[in-house]
Amino acid sequence: QYMGHREIPLYKFVLASDWEFFHNDILRNGVNTVCEVIRENRPCHLYLDMDAHGKTREEVLQSWECLRPLFENALRQKVKDDKIDIIILDSSSDSKGSLHIILKCSSHIFTNNVHCGAFVNLIGEVASGSLESKTAFEYVDLAVYSKNRMMRMWGSTKVGQDRFLKWEGVDFNFNTW
């Protein structure tokens, strides 16, 4: 399958160790679209995709900060005092605010992405209780909880675009990738 009328393949599957792939394909050969398949019926961390055409990075980030207490409070009911790491990956442009957010609990992982989606939908119901959080929740893409979903990884961009997922304050190298 090719993109448009050009000879740019949409998908390329590589069999390599993580180290080989990072050093040979990403660094040496410039592979810039790398996705992780969040497989059906496999455990995963909680993740969000927040997008808004015509909005800035700051507006989408402000929406996340509005929703963040709802997510943290709901997770706290399950994980109590465990550490919750929040990773915010940003691929915003001048015309679109775009964040990928991963919430990693030290002792809890979701059964699968369907459970993540159900959890996020419950947060959406809670968010509907106030105009501010309801408006903020409109930027959450609920379509990312389908089976075998491909999510771009840190340092990647969509095919044909130049909006790389960046992790502010963290160097892009094999140990952090």
C-alpha positions as CSV (number, residue, x, y, z in Angstrom):
1,Q,0.0,0.0,0.0
2,Y,1.4,3.4,-1.0
3,M,0.7,7.0,0.0
4,G,-0.9,9.0,-2.7
5,H,0.6,8.6,-6.2
6,R,4.1,8.5,-4.8
7,E,6.2,5.4,-4.3
8,I,6.3,5.9,-0.5
9,P,5.2,2.7,1.3
10,L,2.7,3.3,4.1
11,Y,4.0,0.3,6.1
12,K,7.3,-1.5,6.5
13,F,7.7,-4.3,8.9
14,V,11.1,-4.9,10.4
15,L,12.5,-7.9,12.2
16,A,15.3,-6.7,14.5
17,S,16.2,-6.3,18.1
18,D,15.3,-3.0,19.8
19,W,18.9,-1.9,19.7
20,E,19.4,-2.8,16.0
21,F,16.1,-1.1,15.0
22,F,16.9,2.1,16.9
23,H,20.5,2.4,15.7
24,N,20.2,1.0,12.1
25,D,16.7,2.1,11.0
26,I,15.9,5.2,13.1
27,L,19.3,6.8,13.4
28,R,21.2,5.6,10.4
29,N,18.4,5.2,7.8
30,G,16.1,8.0,9.0
31,V,13.0,5.9,9.6
32,N,10.7,8.5,11.2
33,T,7.3,6.8,11.5
34,V,7.4,4.1,14.1
35,C,4.2,2.7,15.7
36,E,3.6,0.4,18.6
37,V,0.7,-1.9,18.1
38,I,-1.4,-1.9,21.3
39,R,-2.7,-5.4,20.8
40,E,-6.1,-6.7,21.5
41,N,-6.4,-8.5,24.8
42,R,-3.0,-7.6,26.0
43,P,-2.2,-5.5,29.1
44,C,-1.3,-1.8,28.6
45,H,-0.8,1.4,30.5
46,L,-3.5,4.1,30.4
47,Y,-3.1,6.4,27.3
48,L,-4.8,9.4,25.8
49,D,-4.7,11.1,22.5
50,M,-5.8,14.7,22.7
51,D,-6.1,16.6,19.4
52,A,-7.6,19.9,18.3
53,H,-7.5,21.4,14.9
54,G,-7.3,25.2,15.0
55,K,-6.1,25.1,18.7
56,T,-2.7,25.8,20.0
57,R,-0.5,23.4,22.0
58,E,-1.1,25.6,25.1
59,E,-4.9,25.3,24.7
60,V,-4.8,21.5,24.5
61,L,-2.3,21.3,27.4
62,Q,-4.6,23.5,29.4
63,S,-7.5,21.1,28.6
64,W,-5.3,18.2,29.9
65,E,-4.5,20.1,33.1
66,C,-8.3,20.5,33.6
67,L,-8.8,16.8,33.2
68,R,-5.7,15.6,35.0
69,P,-7.3,15.7,38.5
70,L,-10.2,13.6,37.3
71,F,-7.8,10.9,35.9
72,E,-5.5,11.0,38.9
73,N,-8.4,10.8,41.5
74,A,-10.0,7.9,39.6
75,L,-6.7,6.0,39.4
76,R,-6.0,6.7,43.1
77,Q,-9.1,4.7,44.0
78,K,-7.3,1.7,42.5
79,V,-3.6,2.3,43.2
80,K,-3.8,4.3,46.5
81,D,-0.3,5.6,47.3
82,D,1.5,4.1,44.3
83,K,3.5,6.4,42.0
84,I,1.8,7.6,38.9
85,D,4.2,8.7,36.1
86,I,2.7,11.0,33.5
87,I,4.5,11.2,30.2
88,I,3.3,13.9,27.8
89,L,4.4,13.6,24.2
90,D,3.7,16.7,22.0
91,S,3.4,16.8,18.2
92,S,1.6,20.1,17.9
93,S,2.0,22.4,15.0
94,D,0.9,26.0,14.3
95,S,-2.5,24.8,13.2
96,K,-3.1,21.8,15.5
97,G,-2.6,21.1,19.2
98,S,-1.7,17.4,19.6
99,L,-0.7,15.5,22.7
100,H,-0.2,11.8,23.5
101,I,-0.4,11.2,27.3
102,I,0.6,8.0,29.1
103,L,-0.2,7.4,32.7
104,K,1.9,4.7,34.2
105,C,1.0,3.3,37.7
106,S,3.8,1.5,39.4
107,S,1.6,-1.5,40.5
108,H,-1.3,-1.4,38.1
109,I,-1.7,-2.0,34.4
110,F,-5.0,-2.2,32.5
111,T,-6.2,-5.5,31.3
112,N,-6.3,-4.3,27.7
113,N,-7.0,-1.2,25.6
114,V,-10.8,-1.8,25.7
115,H,-10.6,-1.4,29.5
116,C,-8.6,1.8,29.0
117,G,-11.3,3.0,26.7
118,A,-14.1,2.1,29.2
119,F,-12.1,4.0,32.0
120,V,-11.7,7.0,29.8
121,N,-15.4,7.0,28.9
122,L,-16.2,6.9,32.6
123,I,-14.0,10.0,33.1
124,G,-15.9,11.6,30.3
125,E,-19.1,11.0,32.1
126,V,-17.7,12.7,35.2
127,A,-16.3,15.5,33.1
128,S,-19.7,16.2,31.8
129,G,-20.6,17.6,35.2
130,S,-19.0,20.9,34.6
131,L,-18.8,23.0,31.5
132,E,-15.0,23.5,31.7
133,S,-14.1,19.8,32.0
134,K,-16.8,18.8,29.5
135,T,-15.2,21.3,27.0
136,A,-11.7,20.0,27.8
137,F,-12.9,16.3,27.3
138,E,-14.0,17.2,23.7
139,Y,-10.2,17.0,22.7
140,V,-9.9,13.4,23.8
141,D,-9.9,11.0,20.9
142,L,-12.0,8.0,21.9
143,A,-11.3,6.2,18.6
144,V,-7.8,5.1,19.9
145,Y,-9.2,2.3,22.0
146,S,-10.0,0.0,19.1
147,K,-8.4,-3.4,18.8
148,N,-4.8,-3.7,17.6
149,R,-4.5,0.1,17.5
150,M,-1.2,1.5,16.1
151,M,0.1,4.5,18.1
152,R,3.1,6.5,17.1
153,M,6.0,6.2,19.3
154,W,8.2,9.0,20.8
155,G,10.4,10.6,18.1
156,S,8.0,9.6,15.3
157,T,5.8,11.5,12.9
158,K,2.9,10.5,10.7
159,V,3.7,9.5,7.1
160,G,4.2,12.6,5.0
161,Q,4.1,15.0,7.9
162,D,6.7,16.8,9.9
163,R,5.1,16.8,13.4
164,F,7.4,14.6,15.5
165,L,6.3,13.4,19.0
166,K,8.6,15.2,21.4
167,W,9.1,14.6,25.1
168,E,10.1,18.0,26.7
169,G,13.3,17.9,28.7
170,V,14.2,14.3,27.8
171,D,17.0,13.5,25.3
172,F,16.1,11.1,22.5
173,N,18.5,8.2,22.7
174,F,18.3,4.4,22.9
175,N,18.1,4.3,26.7
176,T,15.1,6.7,26.8
177,W,13.4,5.4,23.7
